[in-house]
Amino acid sequence: MSSYTEAVAADRRLSLLILIEGAPGATANEALLQSALDGFGHMASSDQVRVDLAWLAEQGLVTTRDTAGLVVATLTERGGDVALGRATVPGVKRRRPGT
């Protein structure tokens, strides 16, 4: 993967964590997340959102479950720390202070 592709993926993953962190109960489904990513400048496919959510789950940043054919993600404590810039994880862009 190119460094640009990796940077885009890292930014998209941070965006997902921020979106989930801001959702009621820190839980959101893949369809809402895909739509909301547009506002962060990411035109992600539903497959890409699923892949990213699975990757975030492997890192312990979210938990996922299938509900009526939709992946629903819930932020973990560690994921919240990354979303708020308190912790870092390789493969997820670090949130800048004040953003």
C-alpha atoms as a printed R data frame, in Angstrom:
   type eleno elety resid chain resno       x      y      z
1  ATOM     1    CA   MET     A     1   0.000  0.000  0.000
2  ATOM     2    CA   SER     A     2   1.221  3.486 -0.738
3  ATOM     3    CA   SER     A     3   1.817  5.939  2.047
4  ATOM     4    CA   TYR     A     4  -1.071  8.043  0.682
5  ATOM     5    CA   THR     A     5  -3.450  5.070  0.777
6  ATOM     6    CA   GLU     A     6  -2.341  4.268  4.328
7  ATOM     7    CA   ALA     A     7  -2.828  7.891  5.397
8  ATOM     8    CA   VAL     A     8  -6.355  7.934  3.942
9  ATOM     9    CA   ALA     A     9  -7.227  4.657  5.704
10 ATOM    10    CA   ALA     A    10  -5.849  5.944  9.024
11 ATOM    11    CA   ASP     A    11  -7.867  9.160  8.694
12 ATOM    12    CA   ARG     A    12 -11.028  7.255  7.746
13 ATOM    13    CA   ARG     A    13 -10.647  4.985 10.794
14 ATOM    14    CA   LEU     A    14 -10.238  7.988 13.093
15 ATOM    15    CA   SER     A    15 -13.323  9.543 11.499
16 ATOM    16    CA   LEU     A    16 -15.306  6.376 12.222
17 ATOM    17    CA   LEU     A    17 -14.213  6.413 15.864
18 ATOM    18    CA   ILE     A    18 -15.149 10.085 16.223
19 ATOM    19    CA   LEU     A    19 -18.555  9.455 14.647
20 ATOM    20    CA   ILE     A    20 -19.269  6.472 16.902
21 ATOM    21    CA   GLU     A    21 -18.071  8.383 19.970
22 ATOM    22    CA   GLY     A    22 -20.575 11.145 19.190
23 ATOM    23    CA   ALA     A    23 -23.502  8.801 18.570
24 ATOM    24    CA   PRO     A    24 -26.113  8.078 21.262
25 ATOM    25    CA   GLY     A    25 -24.770  5.314 23.474
26 ATOM    26    CA   ALA     A    26 -21.522  5.413 21.469
27 ATOM    27    CA   THR     A    27 -23.187  2.993 19.035
28 ATOM    28    CA   ALA     A    28 -23.887  3.400 15.315
29 ATOM    29    CA   ASN     A    29 -24.749  1.213 12.351
30 ATOM    30    CA   GLU     A    30 -22.692  0.925  9.194
31 ATOM    31    CA   ALA     A    31 -25.253  2.677  6.961
32 ATOM    32    CA   LEU     A    32 -25.327  5.796  9.124
33 ATOM    33    CA   LEU     A    33 -21.556  5.761  9.441
34 ATOM    34    CA   GLN     A    34 -21.128  5.469  5.673
35 ATOM    35    CA   SER     A    35 -23.373  8.489  5.114
36 ATOM    36    CA   ALA     A    36 -21.675 10.511  7.836
37 ATOM    37    CA   LEU     A    37 -18.200  9.800  6.446
38 ATOM    38    CA   ASP     A    38 -19.071 12.009  3.471
39 ATOM    39    CA   GLY     A    39 -18.979 14.981  5.845
40 ATOM    40    CA   PHE     A    40 -15.393 14.046  6.754
41 ATOM    41    CA   GLY     A    41 -14.393 13.974  3.082
42 ATOM    42    CA   HIS     A    42 -14.442 10.188  2.691
43 ATOM    43    CA   MET     A    43 -16.474  8.550 -0.074
44 ATOM    44    CA   ALA     A    44 -16.317  5.032  1.379
45 ATOM    45    CA   SER     A    45 -18.234  2.075  0.016
46 ATOM    46    CA   SER     A    46 -20.309 -0.107  2.325
47 ATOM    47    CA   ASP     A    47 -17.683 -2.838  1.910
48 ATOM    48    CA   GLN     A    48 -14.932 -0.437  2.993
49 ATOM    49    CA   VAL     A    49 -16.894  0.621  6.073
50 ATOM    50    CA   ARG     A    50 -17.389 -3.055  7.010
51 ATOM    51    CA   VAL     A    51 -13.689 -3.781  6.507
52 ATOM    52    CA   ASP     A    52 -12.715 -0.776  8.639
53 ATOM    53    CA   LEU     A    53 -15.164 -1.735 11.396
54 ATOM    54    CA   ALA     A    54 -13.772 -5.285 11.412
55 ATOM    55    CA   TRP     A    55 -10.231 -3.867 11.603
56 ATOM    56    CA   LEU     A    56 -11.193 -1.543 14.458
57 ATOM    57    CA   ALA     A    57 -12.788 -4.510 16.258
58 ATOM    58    CA   GLU     A    58  -9.568 -6.554 15.840
59 ATOM    59    CA   GLN     A    59  -7.693 -3.682 17.506
60 ATOM    60    CA   GLY     A    60 -10.146 -3.638 20.415
61 ATOM    61    CA   LEU     A    61 -11.425 -0.148 19.576
62 ATOM    62    CA   VAL     A    62 -15.028 -1.171 18.875
63 ATOM    63    CA   THR     A    63 -17.230 -4.186 19.306
64 ATOM    64    CA   THR     A    64 -19.489 -5.208 16.451
65 ATOM    65    CA   ARG     A    65 -22.627 -7.241 16.031
66 ATOM    66    CA   ASP     A    66 -24.872 -8.050 13.101
67 ATOM    67    CA   THR     A    67 -28.403 -6.720 13.515
68 ATOM    68    CA   ALA     A    68 -30.875 -7.375 10.710
69 ATOM    69    CA   GLY     A    69 -28.044 -7.543  8.173
70 ATOM    70    CA   LEU     A    70 -26.357 -4.329  9.349
71 ATOM    71    CA   VAL     A    71 -23.116 -4.162 11.277
72 ATOM    72    CA   VAL     A    72 -23.595 -2.180 14.470
73 ATOM    73    CA   ALA     A    73 -20.460 -0.857 16.167
74 ATOM    74    CA   THR     A    74 -20.067  0.199 19.792
75 ATOM    75    CA   LEU     A    75 -17.036  2.096 21.005
76 ATOM    76    CA   THR     A    76 -14.854  0.470 23.646
77 ATOM    77    CA   GLU     A    77 -13.087  2.438 26.367
78 ATOM    78    CA   ARG     A    78  -9.845  2.142 24.411
79 ATOM    79    CA   GLY     A    79 -11.607  3.293 21.247
80 ATOM    80    CA   GLY     A    80 -12.927  6.315 23.111
81 ATOM    81    CA   ASP     A    81  -9.421  7.189 24.240
82 ATOM    82    CA   VAL     A    82  -8.207  7.040 20.631
83 ATOM    83    CA   ALA     A    83 -11.204  9.045 19.366
84 ATOM    84    CA   LEU     A    84 -10.466 11.784 21.900
85 ATOM    85    CA   GLY     A    85  -6.703 11.816 21.231
86 ATOM    86    CA   ARG     A    86  -5.728 10.351 24.617
87 ATOM    87    CA   ALA     A    87  -4.163  7.221 23.110
88 ATOM    88    CA   THR     A    88  -2.661  6.194 19.787
89 ATOM    89    CA   VAL     A    89  -2.946  3.040 17.725
90 ATOM    90    CA   PRO     A    90  -0.843  2.365 14.619
91 ATOM    91    CA   GLY     A    91  -3.155  2.488 11.612
92 ATOM    92    CA   VAL     A    92  -5.414  5.168 13.121
93 ATOM    93    CA   LYS     A    93  -4.557  8.821 12.623
94 ATOM    94    CA   ARG     A    94  -3.864 10.649 15.857
95 ATOM    95    CA   ARG     A    95  -6.474 13.267 16.629
96 ATOM    96    CA   ARG     A    96  -5.004 16.746 16.792
97 ATOM    97    CA   PRO     A    97  -5.613 18.738 19.976
98 ATOM    98    CA   GLY     A    98  -8.564 21.072 19.722
99 ATOM    99    CA   THR     A    99 -10.308 19.196 16.904
